[in-house]
Amino acid sequence: MTASVAELVSAYPTSGGLYYTISRLISPKWVPSVSWVVGWLNLLGQVAGVASSEYGSAQLLLAAVSLGSGQIQTADGASFNYVATTGQIIGVMAGLTVICGLINSLSTYWMEKVTKTYVIFHVLVLVTCAIALLAKTPKENRHDAGYAFGDVNSTSGWTPVGWAWLFGFLSVSWTMTDYDATAHIAEEISEPEKKAPWAIFLAMLFTYVTGFLFNIVLVFVMGDPADLDNALEQPVAQIYFNSLGPAGGVVYTVCAFIILQFVCFTATQALGRTVFAFSRDRLLPFPNVWTRVNKFTGIPLYAVWLSVLCCILINLIGLGSYAAISGVFNVTAIALDWSYCIPIFCKILSKSFTPGPFNMGKWGLFVNAWACIWTFFVTIIFILPTERPVSGDTMNYAIAFLALILIFALIYWWAGGRKFYKGPLVEAQLLEEEAAEESDSSAREKQSTT
């Protein structure tokens, strides 16, 4: 999927991302309807992705507070003096999202500096944490290679065990998504047809390799899985605590929080540019508001803060049900992957695709086809409840979020979208509109002087 996305971004580097490629890959009569669906799926996925990341950040930050609060003995065993409530998590989430909006109100120059710092920090944390866990974990919490690579123990209620194992792809897909984030700032960097695709490809490669290796380390030092299922609801933070003690647990949980906040910074940046691009194409209501660019920072501030507001509002669902907020996590991968998969499928069928500097040559067709097949397969997994028997607390509400945005998009399309939305605007159209606006402005000035 990553290579397929990078190939399209190299051919069409615009702030609209893969949504824009529809206008270049299919018949003009189908462009408005297909790009409308792709655009709304991508928007849902990005909003859900940033919202769920901010929610996860709040959980990690408050988990660090719990680890540092000390433990007390209860009838059910040891418990932390402080355990965050849902309301507290929502409140911290809102504050973090606002801070993320403030960071994204700065110019792209400062965001680039932040991103470079993140890469160095991320690598240092992964390496030092892995070494510390392997060196300091008590003997009773260690596992051998047979357990790490051969033990399969399902508590989900699904059978066979192999089917239950497939649910593990959900957390992986949530982490390794938003592939085209770099594409959304393509119009703000030099040589985007080269830099953007390679940034996408190398970032995903780094995430895959380091994530896989770090998960192996966690399995070796995790101890009894039953001990990780507690009120803290942060198994990795609990592993840090069990292996490294209170101080080490707090330090590396805070580091995980900082890393996730870096992700939120860049994801919000991509979301703000997406809102700008979609508004420019008249896909969103009140487009003239969201396309305003601040003359000092060069940032579409209204688009950024609309993104912040949407992320906070969707997370308020957590006040009513944790199962519902879990659906926000689940729908992220589904919506984003389908917003990529549709353009990739169109590229397979297209006879007019002209590759950019980054391309896979003769292997492209096979890789593109596999991306589409895999997306179809895992979507079936991701809309199912992860536990049986199914109840209101274990239901997977991802399908409800997906249906809601598709129904809204359909109603909006028939209510008026089909009349004014013509698809992603190409460069010539944008230049014509800008020229027309300048001409109208000059005419008004002449009339006012006369």
C-alpha positions as CSV (number, residue, x, y, z in Angstrom):
1,M,0.0,0.0,0.0
2,T,2.8,2.4,0.9
3,A,4.7,1.9,-2.3
4,S,1.4,2.3,-4.3
5,V,0.6,5.6,-2.6
6,A,4.1,6.9,-3.0
7,E,4.0,6.1,-6.7
8,L,0.8,8.1,-7.2
9,V,2.1,11.0,-5.0
10,S,5.2,11.2,-7.2
11,A,3.0,11.4,-10.3
12,Y,0.6,14.0,-8.9
13,P,2.1,15.9,-5.9
14,T,-0.6,18.2,-4.6
15,S,-2.1,19.1,-1.2
16,G,-5.2,17.1,-2.1
17,G,-3.2,13.9,-1.9
18,L,-4.6,10.8,-3.6
19,Y,-8.0,12.4,-3.8
20,Y,-6.7,14.7,-6.6
21,T,-5.4,11.8,-8.6
22,I,-8.9,10.7,-9.5
23,S,-9.2,13.7,-11.9
24,R,-6.3,12.3,-13.9
25,L,-7.1,8.6,-13.9
26,I,-10.7,8.1,-14.9
27,S,-13.3,9.4,-17.4
28,P,-14.3,13.1,-16.7
29,K,-18.0,12.1,-16.3
30,W,-17.1,9.9,-13.3
31,V,-14.7,12.3,-11.7
32,P,-17.1,14.3,-9.5
33,S,-19.0,11.3,-8.0
34,V,-15.9,9.1,-7.4
35,S,-13.7,11.9,-6.0
36,W,-16.6,13.0,-3.8
37,V,-16.7,9.6,-2.1
38,V,-12.9,9.4,-1.9
39,G,-12.7,12.9,-0.4
40,W,-15.2,12.2,2.3
41,L,-13.6,8.8,3.2
42,N,-10.2,10.5,3.5
43,L,-11.6,13.3,5.6
44,L,-13.3,10.8,8.0
45,G,-10.1,8.8,8.2
46,Q,-7.9,11.8,9.0
47,V,-10.2,13.3,11.6
48,A,-10.6,9.9,13.3
49,G,-6.9,9.3,13.1
50,V,-6.0,12.6,14.7
51,A,-8.8,12.3,17.3
52,S,-7.8,8.8,18.3
53,S,-4.2,9.7,18.5
54,E,-4.9,12.7,20.8
55,Y,-7.1,10.4,22.9
56,G,-4.3,7.9,23.1
57,S,-1.9,10.7,24.0
58,A,-4.1,11.7,26.9
59,Q,-4.3,8.1,28.1
60,L,-0.5,7.8,28.1
61,L,0.0,11.1,29.9
62,L,-2.4,10.2,32.6
63,A,-1.0,6.6,32.8
64,A,2.3,8.2,33.6
65,V,0.7,10.1,36.4
66,S,-0.8,6.9,37.7
67,L,2.6,5.1,37.6
68,G,4.1,7.9,39.7
69,S,1.3,8.0,42.2
70,G,2.3,4.9,44.1
71,Q,0.4,1.7,44.8
72,I,-2.0,0.6,47.5
73,Q,-3.2,-2.9,48.3
74,T,-6.9,-3.7,47.8
75,A,-9.0,-6.8,47.9
76,D,-8.3,-7.3,44.2
77,G,-4.6,-6.9,44.6
78,A,-2.2,-3.9,44.1
79,S,-3.7,-0.8,42.6
80,F,-2.4,2.7,41.8
81,N,-3.4,5.6,44.1
82,Y,-4.6,7.6,41.1
83,V,-6.5,6.2,38.1
84,A,-7.8,8.5,35.5
85,T,-11.5,8.8,34.8
86,T,-13.0,9.1,31.3
87,G,-13.9,12.7,31.9
88,Q,-10.3,13.5,32.9
89,I,-9.0,11.8,29.7
90,I,-11.5,13.8,27.6
91,G,-10.4,17.0,29.2
92,V,-6.7,16.4,28.8
93,M,-7.4,15.3,25.2
94,A,-9.1,18.6,24.4
95,G,-6.2,20.6,25.9
96,L,-3.6,18.6,23.9
97,T,-5.6,19.0,20.7
98,V,-5.7,22.8,21.2
99,I,-1.9,22.8,21.8
100,C,-1.5,20.8,18.6
101,G,-3.6,23.5,16.8
102,L,-1.3,26.3,18.2
103,I,1.8,24.4,17.0
104,N,0.2,24.0,13.5
105,S,-0.6,27.7,13.4
106,L,3.2,28.3,13.0
107,S,4.8,28.4,9.5
108,T,5.9,25.2,7.8
109,Y,9.5,26.1,8.5
110,W,9.0,25.5,12.2
111,M,7.1,22.3,11.6
112,E,10.0,21.0,9.6
113,K,12.3,21.7,12.6
114,V,9.9,19.8,14.9
115,T,9.8,16.9,12.5
116,K,13.6,16.5,12.3
117,T,13.8,16.6,16.1
118,Y,11.1,13.9,16.3
119,V,13.1,11.4,14.2
120,I,16.2,11.7,16.4
121,F,14.2,11.5,19.6
122,H,12.1,8.5,18.4
123,V,15.2,6.5,17.5
124,L,16.9,7.2,20.8
125,V,13.9,6.3,22.8
126,L,13.4,3.0,20.9
127,V,17.0,1.9,21.3
128,T,17.4,2.9,25.0
129,C,14.0,1.5,26.0
130,A,14.7,-1.9,24.3
131,I,18.1,-2.2,26.0
132,A,16.7,-1.2,29.4
133,L,13.8,-3.7,29.1
134,L,16.1,-6.6,28.1
135,A,18.6,-5.7,30.8
136,K,16.4,-4.9,33.8
137,T,13.3,-7.1,33.5
138,P,13.1,-9.5,36.5
139,K,13.6,-13.1,35.8
140,E,10.1,-14.1,36.7
141,N,8.7,-11.8,33.9
142,R,10.9,-13.0,31.1
143,H,9.9,-15.4,28.4
144,D,11.9,-17.7,26.1
145,A,11.9,-17.7,22.3
146,G,9.5,-20.6,22.3
147,Y,6.9,-18.5,24.1
148,A,7.6,-15.3,22.1
149,F,7.4,-16.9,18.7
150,G,5.3,-20.1,19.2
151,D,2.7,-19.5,22.0
152,V,-0.8,-18.6,20.8
153,N,-3.5,-17.9,23.4
154,S,-6.8,-16.3,22.4
155,T,-9.1,-14.9,25.0
156,S,-11.4,-13.1,22.5
157,G,-14.0,-15.9,22.2
158,W,-13.4,-16.2,18.4
159,T,-12.5,-19.6,16.9
160,P,-10.4,-20.8,15.3
161,V,-7.4,-19.2,17.0
162,G,-6.0,-18.2,13.6
163,W,-9.0,-16.0,12.9
164,A,-8.7,-14.4,16.3
165,W,-5.0,-13.7,15.5
166,L,-6.0,-11.6,12.5
167,F,-7.5,-9.0,14.9
168,G,-3.9,-8.1,15.8
169,F,-3.7,-6.3,12.4
170,L,-6.0,-3.6,13.7
171,S,-3.5,-2.0,15.9
172,V,-0.8,-2.3,13.2
173,S,-3.0,-0.8,10.5
174,W,-4.0,2.1,12.9
175,T,-0.3,2.8,13.4
176,M,0.8,2.4,9.8
177,T,-1.7,4.5,8.0
178,D,-2.1,8.1,6.8
179,Y,0.5,7.2,4.2
180,D,-0.1,10.3,2.1
181,A,0.3,12.8,5.0
182,T,3.5,14.2,3.4
183,A,1.6,14.8,0.1
184,H,-0.7,17.3,1.8
185,I,2.3,19.7,2.1
186,A,3.6,18.9,-1.3
187,E,2.8,22.4,-2.6
188,E,5.0,23.9,0.2
189,I,8.2,22.0,-0.5
190,S,10.7,22.0,-3.4
191,E,10.8,19.0,-5.8
192,P,7.7,17.3,-4.2
193,E,7.6,14.7,-6.9
194,K,10.9,13.3,-5.5
195,K,10.9,14.3,-1.8
196,A,7.3,13.5,-0.9
197,P,7.2,9.8,-2.2
198,W,10.5,8.9,-0.7
199,A,9.5,10.5,2.6
200,I,6.3,8.4,2.6
201,F,8.1,5.2,1.7
202,L,11.1,5.5,4.1
203,A,8.8,6.6,7.0
204,M,6.7,3.5,6.6
205,L,9.7,1.3,6.2
206,F,11.2,2.7,9.4
207,T,7.9,2.2,11.3
208,Y,7.6,-1.4,10.1
209,V,11.1,-2.5,10.9
210,T,11.4,-0.8,14.3
211,G,7.9,-1.5,15.3
212,F,8.2,-5.2,14.6
213,L,11.5,-5.5,16.5
214,F,10.2,-3.5,19.5
215,N,7.1,-5.7,19.7
216,I,9.4,-8.8,19.9
217,V,11.2,-7.2,22.8
218,L,7.9,-6.5,24.6
219,V,6.8,-10.1,24.2
220,F,10.0,-11.4,25.8
221,V,9.6,-9.2,28.9
222,M,5.8,-8.9,29.2
223,G,5.3,-11.4,32.1
224,D,1.9,-12.9,32.6
225,P,-0.6,-11.3,30.2
226,A,-3.3,-11.4,32.9
227,D,-1.3,-9.0,35.0
228,L,-1.5,-6.4,32.2
229,D,-5.3,-6.3,32.2
230,N,-6.0,-3.8,35.0
231,A,-7.5,-0.4,35.7
232,L,-4.6,1.4,34.1
233,E,-5.7,0.1,30.7
234,Q,-2.3,0.7,29.2
235,P,-0.5,-2.7,28.9
236,V,2.8,-1.3,27.6
237,A,3.0,1.3,30.4
238,Q,2.4,-1.5,32.8
239,I,5.2,-3.5,31.2
240,Y,7.5,-0.5,31.7
241,F,6.5,-0.3,35.4
242,N,6.9,-4.0,36.0
243,S,10.3,-4.2,34.3
244,L,11.9,-0.8,35.2
245,G,10.1,0.2,38.3
246,P,8.2,3.5,39.0
247,A,10.8,5.9,37.8
248,G,11.6,4.0,34.6
249,G,8.0,3.4,33.9
250,V,7.1,7.1,34.2
251,V,10.1,8.1,32.0
252,Y,9.3,5.8,29.1
253,T,5.6,6.3,29.3
254,V,6.2,10.0,29.0
255,C,8.5,9.4,26.1
256,A,5.8,7.4,24.4
257,F,3.4,10.3,25.0
258,I,5.9,12.7,23.4
259,I,6.4,10.5,20.4
260,L,2.6,10.2,19.9
261,Q,2.3,14.0,20.2
262,F,4.8,14.4,17.4
263,V,2.6,12.2,15.3
264,C,-0.4,14.4,16.2
265,F,1.5,17.5,15.1
266,T,2.2,16.1,11.6
267,A,-1.2,14.4,11.2
268,T,-3.0,17.7,12.1
269,Q,-0.8,19.5,9.6
270,A,-1.9,17.0,6.9
271,L,-5.6,17.3,8.0
272,G,-5.5,21.1,7.9
273,R,-4.1,21.0,4.3
274,T,-6.7,18.4,3.3
275,V,-9.5,20.7,4.6
276,F,-7.9,23.5,2.6
277,A,-7.6,21.5,-0.6
278,F,-11.2,20.0,-0.3
279,S,-12.6,23.5,0.4
280,R,-10.7,24.9,-2.6
281,D,-12.5,22.2,-4.7
282,R,-15.9,23.1,-3.1
283,L,-16.3,19.7,-1.5
284,L,-16.9,21.3,2.0
285,P,-19.5,23.8,3.0
286,F,-18.4,27.5,3.4
287,P,-15.3,27.0,1.2
288,N,-14.3,30.7,1.1
289,V,-13.7,30.5,4.9
290,W,-11.5,27.5,5.1
291,T,-9.3,28.5,2.1
292,R,-8.2,31.8,3.7
293,V,-4.4,31.8,4.1
294,N,-2.7,33.8,6.9
295,K,-0.4,36.4,5.2
296,F,2.2,36.2,8.0
297,T,2.6,32.4,8.3
298,G,1.3,31.2,5.0
299,I,-0.9,28.7,6.9
300,P,-4.7,28.1,6.3
301,L,-5.5,28.9,9.9
302,Y,-9.3,28.5,9.7
303,A,-8.8,25.1,8.1
304,V,-6.4,24.1,10.9
305,W,-8.8,25.2,13.7
306,L,-11.8,23.5,12.0
307,S,-9.7,20.3,12.1
308,V,-9.0,20.9,15.8
309,L,-12.7,21.4,16.6
310,C,-13.8,18.3,14.7
311,C,-11.3,16.1,16.5
312,I,-12.4,17.4,19.9
313,L,-16.1,16.9,19.1
314,I,-15.7,13.4,17.8
315,N,-13.8,12.4,21.0
316,L,-16.7,13.7,23.2
317,I,-18.4,10.4,22.2
318,G,-16.1,8.8,24.8
319,L,-18.1,10.4,27.6
320,G,-21.0,8.1,26.7
321,S,-19.2,4.9,25.8
322,Y,-15.6,3.6,25.6
323,A,-16.8,1.1,23.0
324,A,-17.9,3.9,20.8
325,I,-14.6,5.8,21.1
326,S,-12.9,2.5,20.2
327,G,-14.9,2.6,17.0
328,V,-13.1,5.9,16.2
329,F,-9.8,4.0,16.4
330,N,-11.1,1.2,14.2
331,V,-12.6,3.4,11.5
332,T,-9.3,5.3,11.0
333,A,-7.6,2.4,9.0
334,I,-10.8,1.4,7.1
335,A,-11.7,4.9,5.9
336,L,-8.1,6.0,5.0
337,D,-7.1,2.7,3.3
338,W,-10.2,2.8,1.1
339,S,-9.6,6.4,0.2
340,Y,-6.2,5.2,-1.1
341,C,-7.4,1.9,-2.5
342,I,-10.0,3.5,-4.9
343,P,-7.4,5.8,-6.6
344,I,-5.0,2.8,-6.8
345,F,-7.7,0.7,-8.4
346,C,-8.4,3.5,-10.9
347,K,-4.7,3.6,-11.6
348,I,-4.7,-0.1,-12.5
349,L,-7.6,0.5,-15.0
350,S,-6.2,3.7,-16.4
351,K,-4.4,3.9,-19.7
352,S,-3.3,7.5,-19.3
353,F,-1.2,7.2,-16.1
354,T,2.2,8.8,-16.5
355,P,4.6,7.8,-13.7
356,G,6.7,10.2,-11.8
357,P,10.3,9.9,-10.6
358,F,9.3,7.3,-8.0
359,N,7.8,4.3,-9.7
360,M,7.9,0.5,-9.5
361,G,8.1,-0.2,-13.2
362,K,6.8,-3.7,-14.1
363,W,6.2,-4.6,-10.5
364,G,3.7,-1.8,-10.1
365,L,0.7,-3.7,-11.3
366,F,1.3,-6.6,-8.9
367,V,1.9,-4.3,-5.9
368,N,-1.1,-2.2,-6.7
369,A,-3.4,-5.2,-7.1
370,W,-2.2,-6.7,-3.8
371,A,-2.8,-3.4,-2.0
372,C,-6.5,-3.5,-3.2
373,I,-6.9,-7.2,-2.3
374,W,-5.4,-6.8,1.1
375,T,-7.6,-3.8,1.9
376,F,-10.7,-5.6,1.0
377,F,-9.7,-8.6,3.2
378,V,-8.7,-6.7,6.3
379,T,-11.8,-4.4,6.1
380,I,-13.9,-7.5,6.9
381,I,-11.8,-8.1,10.0
382,F,-11.9,-4.5,11.1
383,I,-15.7,-4.1,11.2
384,L,-16.2,-7.2,13.3
385,P,-16.3,-7.1,17.2
386,T,-13.0,-8.2,18.6
387,E,-14.7,-10.1,21.5
388,R,-17.5,-12.7,21.7
389,P,-20.2,-12.9,22.9
390,V,-21.1,-9.5,21.6
391,S,-22.7,-6.9,23.9
392,G,-23.1,-3.1,23.9
393,D,-19.7,-2.8,25.6
394,T,-17.9,-5.0,23.1
395,M,-19.6,-4.0,19.9
396,N,-17.4,-2.6,17.2
397,Y,-19.0,0.8,16.2
398,A,-16.6,1.4,13.3
399,I,-19.2,0.4,10.8
400,A,-21.6,2.9,12.3
401,F,-19.2,5.8,11.9
402,L,-18.4,4.7,8.3
403,A,-22.1,4.4,7.4
404,L,-22.8,7.8,9.0
405,I,-20.2,9.7,7.0
406,L,-21.2,7.9,3.7
407,I,-24.9,8.7,4.3
408,F,-24.1,12.3,5.1
409,A,-22.0,12.5,1.9
410,L,-24.8,11.0,-0.1
411,I,-27.4,13.3,1.2
412,Y,-25.1,16.3,0.7
413,W,-24.4,15.2,-2.8
414,W,-28.0,14.9,-3.8
415,A,-29.0,18.1,-1.9
416,G,-26.6,20.3,-3.8
417,G,-23.1,18.9,-4.2
418,R,-23.8,17.4,-7.6
419,K,-24.7,20.8,-8.9
420,F,-21.6,22.8,-7.8
421,Y,-19.0,20.1,-7.3
422,K,-17.0,19.3,-10.4
423,G,-14.2,17.3,-8.9
424,P,-10.6,18.3,-7.9
425,L,-9.6,21.5,-9.5
426,V,-6.6,21.3,-11.8
427,E,-3.9,24.0,-12.1
428,A,-5.5,25.7,-15.1
429,Q,-8.8,26.1,-13.4
430,L,-7.1,27.6,-10.3
431,L,-5.2,30.1,-12.4
432,E,-8.3,31.1,-14.3
433,E,-10.2,31.6,-11.0
434,E,-7.4,33.6,-9.5
435,A,-7.2,35.8,-12.7
436,A,-11.0,36.3,-12.6
437,E,-10.8,37.3,-8.9
438,E,-8.0,39.8,-9.7
439,S,-10.0,41.2,-12.6
440,D,-13.1,41.7,-10.5
441,S,-11.1,43.3,-7.8
442,S,-9.5,45.7,-10.3
443,A,-12.9,46.6,-11.8
444,R,-14.3,47.4,-8.3
445,E,-11.3,49.6,-7.6
446,K,-11.8,51.6,-10.8
447,Q,-15.5,52.0,-10.1
448,S,-14.8,53.3,-6.6
449,T,-12.2,55.8,-7.9
450,T,-14.6,57.1,-10.5
